Amino acid sequence: MHNLQQLNEMILPELHEVAEKLNISNFSSLGKEELIQKIITSQESAKPEDASVQEKPKRPRVRKVTKKEVVEEGEAEAEATETPEAEPVQQTLNLDAPQVEEIKEPKPERTEAAPSRRREDRREVKHTVSEVKRNEEAGAEKQEEKAVENTAENAPEQQQGENEQRQHKHEKFQQRPKQEFRPIFSVEADAVIEGEGVLEMMPDGYGFLRSSDYQYLSSPDDIYVSPSQVKLFGLRTGDTVHGTVRPPKEGEKYFALLKVDLLNGKSPGEVRDRVQFDFLTPLFPQERFRLSDRNSNNMTLRMIDLFSPIGKGQRGMIVAQPKTGKTTILKEIANGIAANHPEAYLIVLLIDERPEEVTDMERSVRAEVVASTFDEPADKHVKIANMVLQKSKRLVECGHDVVIVLDSITRLARAYNTVAPASGKVLSGGVEANALQKPKQFFGAARKIENGGSLTIIATALIDTGSRMDEVIFEEFKGTGNMELQLDRRLANKRIYPAIDVVSSSTRRDDLLLDRDVMQRMWVLRKHLGDMNAEESMTFLLQQMKGTKSNEEFLIGMNG
């Protein structure tokens, strides 16, 4: 017999053995809980039959043993003429049937009539045995009836308890926290991450994606691009590639590019058929960068918008003497473009500058700052400038508007002059004859593309530094720009800011950038300021513009 707890502890093969012993049909197709219920039900139905089967062989055994003992005792008593014959019968009866104790009688005393007493004792023993048999049968029948009644009464309660127990187990199983499936980590499948960089091609046909965190120079974060990927997507130096990357395998040094998701901010299918930068059609700037807001009180940006406006594709030069505030003006121009024209990609390129100015520019301008300080070698200046130029060209080929703020083009030309190989022809000031070709290509890349993007370059040029080389460099770049902003050292010495010489500052074909009414008023204003020097004209403008909130209000108030 097995109870419910024992059956629950058994495993399924053990339950199958128990079910086979109980002759349960189709037990192999049942679940564990259904099989347990079948076993319990078959055990309860088999209880009465087992009891009757076990009791039947016991009854004749008791009767036979009793009769034999009585006969043997009777014969022994007859031979020994002894009277106490009832003791063994009572003892044997006491072993199997405790009811015989009620029939106990005092031992008879010895008398002379022994034979007659022995006959009476035999009759009494037979009578006692028959009564014991009847009592046993009646007790067994009563026990069977009670067992059947108890089974019938307890069956619904037991089934209800088993159902509750099963439901409780099911709820407990559902409340058990599910174990998370943790697959085996695979480097090639699970270690794939996203990466981005600017492509630099090698002579052997492969390339590396350089990180802007390392100023586009070689670093541990470089990503290898295979020659097949270069040919498939038509990649060139300066392309900004975004895609999935896998870590280096054993024996490899760099991360490898697996898939190209974006190329210069567009899908690879759109970029595959692009026209190269050198074959695009350049135009005069026709769309103006609005640097100042309508309620802006920044006089520097308001004066630039009026006297030397900057358009998309402008090639502007800020001609400045030392300590005239050119870096501050560059910073304000960059912040004005970033605030009013978020569609333009802004790059601040600092070449041969002081480290503290680089930090200040990174913290105060919302743009990508690429810098090479004066303590770096000249070849690093040249390499960084070339990467920035190539990146800007690739973005323009894809239709983007790019703005490069360069400080300064004079120091960049110095770096190119240092790196240039000796040609034997040296200009005055120690400038190589071919050294200025590269900086001219850099500055001349600014243009407005017909039905496309634009590349705007605002660069500073140093004059009056006491160096003949700086004078030669400025003379070479003097006629190449189409916008010029002159700064005056005398205004800066008198702390009149912005130190702009408004009479000498102008933009070529500014009629394409300004409205007709604004152009007519600017001609009248320039005629009025033509008779003044730089100090008088700036003082007059500051007095008139401080009382107005915008350039439109200032121009309207000119008639009054």
C-alpha positions as CSV (number, residue, x, y, z in Angstrom):
1,M,0.0,0.0,0.0
2,H,1.3,3.4,-0.9
3,N,-0.1,6.7,0.3
4,L,-0.2,10.0,-1.7
5,Q,3.0,11.4,-0.3
6,Q,5.0,8.2,-1.2
7,L,3.5,8.2,-4.7
8,N,4.4,11.9,-5.3
9,E,8.0,11.2,-4.3
10,M,8.3,8.3,-6.8
11,I,9.5,8.9,-10.4
12,L,7.5,7.9,-13.4
13,P,9.1,4.4,-14.0
14,E,8.5,3.4,-10.4
15,L,4.8,4.5,-10.8
16,H,4.6,2.3,-13.9
17,E,5.8,-0.7,-11.9
18,V,3.2,-0.1,-9.2
19,A,0.5,0.4,-11.9
20,E,1.5,-2.9,-13.6
21,K,1.2,-4.8,-10.3
22,L,-2.3,-3.3,-9.8
23,N,-3.3,-4.3,-13.4
24,I,-4.1,-0.7,-14.5
25,S,-4.8,-0.5,-18.2
26,N,-3.1,2.0,-20.5
27,F,-0.9,3.3,-17.6
28,S,2.0,4.3,-20.0
29,S,0.0,7.0,-21.7
30,L,-1.1,8.7,-18.5
31,G,0.7,11.6,-16.8
32,K,2.1,11.5,-13.4
33,E,-0.8,13.1,-11.5
34,E,-3.4,11.0,-13.4
35,L,-1.4,7.8,-12.8
36,I,-1.2,8.6,-9.1
37,Q,-5.0,9.0,-9.0
38,K,-5.5,5.7,-10.8
39,I,-3.2,3.9,-8.3
40,I,-5.0,5.4,-5.3
41,T,-8.4,4.4,-6.7
42,S,-7.3,0.9,-7.5
43,Q,-5.8,0.5,-4.1
44,E,-8.9,1.6,-2.3
45,S,-11.1,-0.7,-4.4
46,A,-8.8,-3.7,-3.8
47,K,-8.7,-3.2,0.1
48,P,-11.9,-5.3,0.9
49,E,-10.9,-8.1,-1.4
50,D,-7.4,-8.3,0.0
51,A,-8.8,-8.4,3.6
52,S,-11.2,-11.3,2.8
53,V,-8.5,-13.2,0.9
54,Q,-6.0,-12.7,3.8
55,E,-8.6,-13.7,6.5
56,K,-9.9,-16.9,4.9
57,P,-6.6,-18.9,5.1
58,K,-6.2,-17.8,8.7
59,R,-9.6,-19.1,9.9
60,P,-9.2,-22.8,9.1
61,R,-5.6,-22.7,10.4
62,V,-6.8,-21.6,13.8
63,R,-9.6,-24.2,13.8
64,K,-7.4,-27.0,12.7
65,V,-4.7,-26.2,15.3
66,T,-7.3,-25.9,18.0
67,K,-9.0,-29.2,17.2
68,K,-5.7,-31.0,17.0
69,E,-4.6,-29.6,20.3
70,V,-7.9,-30.5,21.9
71,V,-7.8,-34.1,20.7
72,E,-4.2,-34.5,21.7
73,E,-4.8,-33.0,25.1
74,G,-7.9,-35.2,25.5
75,E,-5.9,-38.3,24.8
76,A,-3.1,-37.2,27.1
77,E,-5.6,-36.5,29.8
78,A,-7.3,-39.8,29.3
79,E,-4.0,-41.5,29.8
80,A,-2.8,-39.5,32.7
81,T,-6.3,-39.1,34.2
82,E,-5.9,-35.4,34.6
83,T,-8.8,-32.9,34.4
84,P,-7.3,-29.4,33.4
85,E,-7.8,-29.6,29.7
86,A,-9.3,-26.2,29.0
87,E,-6.1,-24.2,29.6
88,P,-4.3,-24.9,26.3
89,V,-7.5,-24.2,24.4
90,Q,-7.9,-20.9,26.1
91,Q,-4.3,-20.1,25.4
92,T,-4.5,-20.9,21.7
93,L,-7.7,-19.0,21.4
94,N,-6.2,-16.0,23.2
95,L,-3.5,-15.8,20.5
96,D,-5.9,-15.3,17.6
97,A,-9.2,-14.3,19.2
98,P,-9.2,-12.2,22.3
99,Q,-12.9,-12.7,22.7
100,V,-12.3,-16.0,24.4
101,E,-11.3,-14.3,27.5
102,E,-15.0,-13.6,28.2
103,I,-15.7,-17.3,28.3
104,K,-13.1,-18.1,30.9
105,E,-14.3,-20.4,33.6
106,P,-12.7,-21.5,36.8
107,K,-10.7,-24.7,36.5
108,P,-12.8,-27.7,37.6
109,E,-11.6,-29.7,40.5
110,R,-10.5,-33.3,40.2
111,T,-13.3,-35.7,40.7
112,E,-13.6,-39.4,40.4
113,A,-15.9,-39.2,37.4
114,A,-13.1,-38.2,35.0
115,P,-14.5,-39.8,31.7
116,S,-17.8,-38.0,32.0
117,R,-16.1,-34.7,32.7
118,R,-13.8,-35.1,29.6
119,R,-16.8,-35.6,27.3
120,E,-18.5,-32.4,28.7
121,D,-15.3,-30.5,28.4
122,R,-15.0,-31.5,24.7
123,R,-18.5,-30.4,24.0
124,E,-17.9,-27.1,25.7
125,V,-14.7,-26.6,23.7
126,K,-16.4,-27.4,20.5
127,H,-19.2,-25.0,21.5
128,T,-16.7,-22.3,22.3
129,V,-14.8,-22.8,19.0
130,S,-18.1,-22.5,17.0
131,E,-19.0,-19.3,18.9
132,V,-15.6,-17.9,18.3
133,K,-15.9,-18.7,14.6
134,R,-19.3,-17.0,14.4
135,N,-18.0,-14.0,16.2
136,E,-15.0,-13.7,13.9
137,E,-17.2,-13.9,10.8
138,A,-19.6,-11.3,12.2
139,G,-16.8,-9.0,13.0
140,A,-15.2,-9.4,9.6
141,E,-18.5,-8.6,7.9
142,K,-19.0,-5.6,10.1
143,Q,-15.4,-4.4,9.3
144,E,-16.0,-4.8,5.6
145,E,-19.3,-2.9,5.8
146,K,-17.6,-0.1,7.8
147,A,-14.7,0.1,5.3
148,V,-17.1,0.3,2.4
149,E,-19.1,3.0,4.1
150,N,-15.9,5.0,5.1
151,T,-14.6,4.7,1.5
152,A,-17.9,5.9,0.1
153,E,-18.1,8.8,2.6
154,N,-14.5,9.8,2.4
155,A,-14.2,9.5,-1.4
156,P,-15.6,13.0,-2.3
157,E,-13.6,14.7,0.5
158,Q,-10.4,12.9,-0.5
159,Q,-10.9,13.8,-4.1
160,Q,-11.6,17.4,-3.2
161,G,-8.4,17.5,-1.1
162,E,-6.4,15.9,-3.9
163,N,-7.7,18.5,-6.3
164,E,-6.8,21.3,-4.0
165,Q,-3.3,19.9,-3.5
166,R,-2.9,19.5,-7.3
167,Q,-4.1,23.1,-7.8
168,H,-1.7,24.4,-5.1
169,K,1.2,22.6,-6.8
170,H,0.2,24.0,-10.2
171,E,0.1,27.6,-8.7
172,K,3.4,27.0,-7.0
173,F,5.0,25.8,-10.2
174,Q,3.6,28.9,-12.0
175,Q,5.0,31.2,-9.3
176,R,8.4,29.6,-9.6
177,P,10.8,32.1,-11.3
178,K,11.6,31.1,-14.8
179,Q,15.3,30.3,-15.5
180,E,16.7,32.6,-18.1
181,F,18.2,30.9,-21.1
182,R,21.8,32.0,-21.5
183,P,23.2,30.9,-24.8
184,I,26.9,30.3,-25.2
185,F,28.8,33.5,-26.0
186,S,30.2,33.6,-29.5
187,V,32.8,36.2,-30.4
188,E,31.8,36.3,-34.1
189,A,28.0,36.4,-33.5
190,D,27.5,38.1,-30.1
191,A,30.5,40.5,-30.0
192,V,29.4,42.5,-33.1
193,I,29.1,46.2,-32.2
194,E,28.5,49.4,-34.1
195,G,31.4,51.6,-35.1
196,E,32.0,54.9,-37.0
197,G,35.0,56.7,-38.4
198,V,36.5,58.6,-41.3
199,L,38.2,56.4,-43.9
200,E,41.8,56.8,-44.7
201,M,43.0,54.8,-47.7
202,M,46.3,53.0,-47.8
203,P,48.4,52.6,-51.0
204,D,47.7,48.8,-51.0
205,G,43.9,49.2,-51.5
206,Y,42.6,48.7,-48.0
207,G,41.8,51.4,-45.5
208,F,41.2,52.3,-41.8
209,L,38.4,54.2,-40.2
210,R,40.0,56.9,-38.0
211,S,38.3,58.1,-34.9
212,S,37.6,61.8,-34.2
213,D,38.7,61.3,-30.6
214,Y,42.3,60.9,-31.8
215,Q,42.1,63.8,-34.3
216,Y,41.8,61.4,-37.2
217,L,45.2,60.0,-36.6
218,S,46.2,56.3,-36.2
219,S,45.0,54.9,-32.9
220,P,43.9,51.6,-31.2
221,D,40.3,52.4,-32.1
222,D,41.0,52.1,-35.9
223,I,38.7,49.8,-37.9
224,Y,40.0,47.8,-40.8
225,V,38.2,48.1,-44.2
226,S,39.0,45.3,-46.7
227,P,39.7,46.1,-50.4
228,S,36.6,44.2,-51.5
229,Q,34.4,46.6,-49.4
230,V,36.3,49.6,-50.8
231,K,35.5,48.5,-54.3
232,L,31.9,47.4,-53.6
233,F,30.8,50.8,-52.1
234,G,33.3,53.0,-54.0
235,L,34.9,54.3,-50.8
236,R,37.4,57.1,-50.9
237,T,39.5,58.9,-48.3
238,G,37.3,61.1,-46.1
239,D,34.1,59.0,-46.3
240,T,32.3,58.8,-43.0
241,V,31.3,55.2,-42.6
242,H,28.9,53.8,-40.0
243,G,28.4,50.1,-39.7
244,T,28.8,46.9,-37.7
245,V,32.2,45.9,-36.5
246,R,33.6,42.6,-35.1
247,P,36.5,42.4,-32.6
248,P,39.9,41.2,-33.8
249,K,40.5,37.4,-34.1
250,E,43.6,35.6,-33.0
251,G,46.6,37.1,-34.8
252,E,44.7,40.3,-35.8
253,K,45.4,43.8,-34.4
254,Y,42.4,45.9,-35.4
255,F,38.6,45.7,-35.4
256,A,37.2,44.7,-38.8
257,L,34.2,46.2,-40.6
258,L,31.5,43.7,-41.4
259,K,28.6,45.7,-42.9
260,V,28.2,49.3,-44.0
261,D,24.9,50.8,-42.7
262,L,25.4,54.5,-43.5
263,L,27.8,56.3,-45.8
264,N,28.1,60.1,-45.1
265,G,24.7,60.0,-43.4
266,K,23.0,58.2,-46.3
267,S,22.4,54.7,-47.5
268,P,25.2,53.1,-49.5
269,G,22.8,52.8,-52.5
270,E,22.3,56.6,-52.7
271,V,26.0,57.4,-52.5
272,R,27.3,54.8,-55.0
273,D,26.6,56.9,-58.1
274,R,27.8,60.3,-56.7
275,V,29.8,62.7,-58.7
276,Q,33.4,63.5,-57.6
277,F,33.9,66.9,-56.0
278,D,36.3,68.2,-58.6
279,F,33.7,67.7,-61.3
280,L,30.8,69.5,-59.5
281,T,29.7,72.9,-60.8
282,P,30.6,75.9,-58.5
283,L,28.4,78.9,-58.2
284,F,28.3,82.2,-56.2
285,P,26.7,81.9,-52.8
286,Q,23.0,82.6,-53.0
287,E,21.7,81.6,-49.6
288,R,22.8,83.6,-46.6
289,F,23.8,82.4,-43.2
290,R,21.8,84.4,-40.7
291,L,24.1,84.9,-37.8
292,S,22.1,87.1,-35.5
293,D,18.6,86.6,-34.3
294,R,15.9,89.2,-34.5
295,N,16.2,90.1,-30.8
296,S,20.0,89.6,-30.7
297,N,22.2,92.3,-29.0
298,N,25.4,90.9,-30.4
299,M,26.9,93.8,-32.3
300,T,29.6,91.7,-33.9
301,L,27.2,89.4,-35.7
302,R,24.8,92.2,-36.6
303,M,27.6,94.2,-38.3
304,I,28.8,91.1,-40.2
305,D,25.3,90.4,-41.4
306,L,25.1,94.0,-42.8
307,F,28.6,94.8,-44.1
308,S,30.1,91.4,-45.1
309,P,27.3,88.8,-45.1
310,I,28.3,85.1,-45.2
311,G,26.6,82.8,-47.6
312,K,26.5,79.0,-48.1
313,G,29.7,78.3,-50.1
314,Q,31.5,81.5,-49.0
315,R,35.3,81.7,-49.1
316,G,35.8,84.2,-46.4
317,M,39.0,85.6,-44.8
318,I,39.3,87.6,-41.6
319,V,42.4,89.7,-41.9
320,A,43.7,90.6,-38.5
321,Q,46.7,91.9,-36.7
322,P,47.7,90.3,-33.4
323,K,45.5,91.0,-30.4
324,T,42.5,92.3,-32.3
325,G,40.0,89.7,-31.1
326,K,39.9,87.5,-34.2
327,T,39.5,84.3,-32.1
328,T,36.5,85.8,-30.3
329,I,34.9,86.8,-33.6
330,L,35.5,83.3,-35.0
331,K,33.8,81.8,-31.9
332,E,30.8,84.1,-32.2
333,I,30.5,83.3,-35.9
334,A,30.6,79.5,-35.2
335,N,28.0,79.8,-32.4
336,G,25.7,81.9,-34.6
337,I,25.8,79.3,-37.4
338,A,25.2,76.5,-35.0
339,A,22.3,78.2,-33.4
340,N,20.5,79.4,-36.5
341,H,21.5,76.7,-39.0
342,P,21.5,73.2,-37.4
343,E,21.4,71.7,-40.9
344,A,25.0,72.7,-41.5
345,Y,27.8,70.5,-40.4
346,L,30.3,72.7,-38.5
347,I,34.0,71.9,-38.0
348,V,36.4,74.2,-36.1
349,L,39.9,73.5,-37.3
350,L,42.7,75.0,-35.1
351,I,46.2,74.7,-36.5
352,D,49.3,75.7,-34.5
353,E,47.3,77.3,-31.8
354,R,47.7,77.5,-28.0
355,P,46.4,74.5,-26.0
356,E,44.3,76.7,-23.7
357,E,42.5,78.2,-26.7
358,V,41.7,74.7,-27.9
359,T,40.1,73.8,-24.6
360,D,38.1,77.1,-24.6
361,M,36.9,76.5,-28.1
362,E,35.8,72.9,-27.3
363,R,33.8,74.1,-24.3
364,S,32.2,77.2,-25.8
365,V,31.3,76.1,-29.3
366,R,28.7,73.5,-30.3
367,A,30.8,72.0,-33.1
368,E,33.3,69.4,-33.9
369,V,36.7,70.8,-32.8
370,V,39.8,69.3,-34.5
371,A,43.0,70.8,-33.3
372,S,46.8,70.5,-33.5
373,T,48.6,72.7,-31.0
374,F,51.9,74.5,-31.7
375,D,53.9,71.9,-29.8
376,E,53.0,69.2,-32.4
377,P,55.2,68.6,-35.5
378,A,54.3,70.2,-38.9
379,D,53.5,66.9,-40.6
380,K,50.7,66.4,-38.0
381,H,49.2,69.8,-38.8
382,V,49.2,68.9,-42.5
383,K,47.7,65.4,-42.0
384,I,44.9,66.7,-39.8
385,A,44.1,69.5,-42.2
386,N,44.0,67.1,-45.2
387,M,41.7,64.7,-43.4
388,V,39.3,67.5,-42.5
389,L,39.3,68.7,-46.1
390,Q,38.7,65.3,-47.5
391,K,35.8,64.6,-45.1
392,S,34.2,67.9,-46.0
393,K,34.5,67.2,-49.7
394,R,32.8,63.7,-49.3
395,L,29.9,65.3,-47.3
396,V,29.4,68.0,-50.0
397,E,29.3,65.3,-52.7
398,C,26.4,63.8,-50.8
399,G,24.5,67.1,-50.7
400,H,25.4,68.3,-47.2
401,D,26.2,71.9,-46.2
402,V,29.6,72.0,-44.4
403,V,31.3,75.0,-42.7
404,I,34.9,75.0,-41.7
405,V,36.2,77.7,-39.4
406,L,40.0,77.7,-39.7
407,D,42.4,79.5,-37.4
408,S,44.7,80.2,-39.1
409,I,45.5,79.7,-42.7
410,T,48.8,81.5,-42.3
411,R,50.1,78.9,-39.8
412,L,48.7,76.1,-42.0
413,A,50.7,77.5,-44.9
414,R,53.8,77.6,-42.7
415,A,53.3,73.9,-41.9
416,Y,53.0,73.1,-45.6
417,N,56.1,75.1,-46.2
418,T,58.0,73.1,-43.6
419,V,56.9,69.7,-44.9
420,A,57.4,70.6,-48.6
421,P,60.5,69.0,-50.2
422,A,63.2,71.4,-51.3
423,S,62.7,72.4,-54.9
424,G,65.6,74.8,-55.2
425,K,63.3,77.8,-55.8
426,V,62.7,79.9,-52.7
427,L,60.6,83.0,-52.6
428,S,61.2,86.0,-50.4
429,G,60.7,85.2,-46.7
430,G,61.9,81.7,-47.1
431,V,58.8,80.3,-48.8
432,E,59.2,77.4,-51.1
433,A,57.8,77.9,-54.6
434,N,55.5,74.9,-54.4
435,A,54.7,75.1,-50.7
436,L,51.6,77.3,-51.1
437,Q,49.9,75.0,-53.6
438,K,48.4,72.8,-50.9
439,P,47.0,75.6,-48.7
440,K,45.5,77.2,-51.8
441,Q,43.8,73.9,-52.7
442,F,42.4,73.9,-49.1
443,F,41.1,77.4,-49.3
444,G,39.9,77.1,-52.9
445,A,37.7,74.1,-52.0
446,A,35.0,76.4,-50.6
447,R,32.2,76.7,-53.1
448,K,28.5,76.5,-53.7
449,I,27.5,73.4,-55.7
450,E,24.8,73.7,-58.4
451,N,21.8,71.6,-57.3
452,G,23.9,70.2,-54.4
453,G,25.6,71.1,-51.1
454,S,28.1,73.7,-50.2
455,L,31.5,74.0,-48.5
456,T,32.0,77.3,-46.6
457,I,35.5,78.2,-45.2
458,I,36.0,81.1,-42.9
459,A,39.8,81.5,-42.3
460,T,41.9,84.0,-40.5
461,A,45.1,85.5,-42.0
462,L,47.7,87.3,-39.9
463,I,49.4,90.5,-41.0
464,D,51.8,92.9,-39.3
465,T,53.5,90.2,-37.3
466,G,57.0,91.3,-38.2
467,S,57.5,88.2,-40.4
468,R,58.2,88.5,-44.0
469,M,56.8,85.0,-44.6
470,D,53.4,86.0,-43.2
471,E,53.3,89.0,-45.6
472,V,54.1,86.7,-48.6
473,I,51.4,84.2,-47.5
474,F,48.8,86.9,-47.1
475,E,49.6,88.4,-50.5
476,E,49.2,85.0,-52.1
477,F,45.7,84.6,-50.6
478,K,44.6,88.2,-50.9
479,G,42.6,87.9,-54.1
480,T,41.4,84.3,-53.7
481,G,38.5,84.9,-51.2
482,N,35.1,86.3,-52.0
483,M,34.5,87.8,-48.5
484,E,36.9,89.9,-46.4
485,L,36.5,91.1,-42.9
486,Q,39.2,93.6,-41.8
487,L,40.1,94.2,-38.2
488,D,41.8,97.3,-36.9
489,R,44.5,97.2,-34.2
490,R,43.8,100.9,-33.2
491,L,40.2,100.1,-32.3
492,A,41.3,97.2,-30.1
493,N,43.9,99.3,-28.4
494,K,41.2,101.8,-27.4
495,R,39.0,98.8,-26.3
496,I,36.4,99.4,-29.0
497,Y,34.9,96.1,-29.8
498,P,34.2,94.7,-32.3
499,A,37.4,96.1,-33.8
500,I,36.0,95.9,-37.4
501,D,37.0,98.3,-40.1
502,V,33.5,98.5,-41.7
503,V,34.7,100.6,-44.6
504,S,37.3,98.1,-45.8
505,S,35.1,95.0,-45.1
506,S,32.9,93.7,-47.9
507,T,31.5,90.6,-49.7
508,R,31.7,90.0,-53.4
509,R,28.2,89.8,-55.1
510,D,26.4,90.6,-51.8
511,D,23.4,91.6,-53.9
512,L,22.7,87.8,-54.2
513,L,22.5,87.5,-50.4
514,L,20.7,90.7,-49.4
515,D,17.3,92.0,-50.3
516,R,16.9,95.0,-52.7
517,D,15.6,97.4,-50.0
518,V,18.5,96.4,-47.7
519,M,21.0,96.9,-50.5
520,Q,19.8,100.4,-51.2
521,R,20.0,101.4,-47.6
522,M,23.4,99.9,-47.2
523,W,24.7,102.0,-50.1
524,V,23.4,105.1,-48.5
525,L,25.1,104.1,-45.2
526,R,28.4,103.3,-46.8
527,K,28.4,106.7,-48.5
528,H,27.8,108.3,-45.1
529,L,30.6,106.3,-43.5
530,G,33.1,106.7,-46.3
531,D,34.3,110.1,-45.1
532,M,35.0,108.8,-41.6
533,N,38.0,106.9,-40.3
534,A,37.7,103.4,-38.7
535,E,37.3,104.8,-35.1
536,E,34.6,107.4,-36.0
537,S,32.6,105.0,-38.1
538,M,32.6,102.2,-35.5
539,T,31.6,104.7,-32.7
540,F,28.8,106.1,-34.9
541,L,27.4,102.6,-35.7
542,L,27.5,101.4,-32.1
543,Q,25.6,104.5,-31.0
544,Q,22.9,104.0,-33.6
545,M,22.6,100.2,-33.3
546,K,22.4,100.1,-29.5
547,G,19.0,101.7,-29.6
548,T,17.5,99.0,-31.9
549,K,16.8,95.3,-31.4
550,S,17.5,94.1,-34.9
551,N,19.1,95.2,-38.2
552,E,15.7,95.6,-39.8
553,E,14.7,98.1,-37.1
554,F,18.0,99.9,-37.5
555,L,17.6,100.3,-41.3
556,I,14.0,101.5,-41.0
557,G,15.1,104.1,-38.5
558,M,17.7,105.6,-40.9
559,N,15.2,107.8,-42.6
560,G,14.2,109.4,-39.2
